[in-house]
Amino acid sequence: LATERRAREWQEYEHLIAEKEALRARLEAEQRLEEEQRQREEIARLRQEQVHKAQPIRQYKPVAVKKSEVPLTVPESPNFSKRFR
């Protein structure tokens, strides 16, 4: 009968779909584990880079302070208003 054949075909189809779903789930789980591992490695690398390393004290030429030769400015009151001109 056609119903037995169709039932067998349907069973094969369901079996194929179940295999594909299992494969997809396994691949997703592997990708998730790889991503988690990559993130752990990235965090470990960033933490290693953030470790403080002491820098030596730099030596510069001493600054020689000398007196300016420019004369001092003579202060004047500003004339902002026209009333006082």
Stockholm file with secondary structure:
# STOCKHOLM 1.0

chainA/1-85         LATERRAREWQEYEHLIAEKEALRARLEAEQRLEEEQRQREEIARLRQEQVHKAQPIRQYKPVAVKKSEVPLTVPESPNFSKRFR
#=GR chainA/1-85 SS CHHHHHHHHHHHHHHHHHHHHHHHHHHHHHHHHHHHHHHHHHHHHHHHHTSCCCCCCCCCCCCCCCCCCSCCCCCCCCCCCSTTC
#=GC SS_cons        CHHHHHHHHHHHHHHHHHHHHHHHHHHHHHHHHHHHHHHHHHHHHHHHHTSCCCCCCCCCCCCCCCCCCSCCCCCCCCCCCSTTC
//
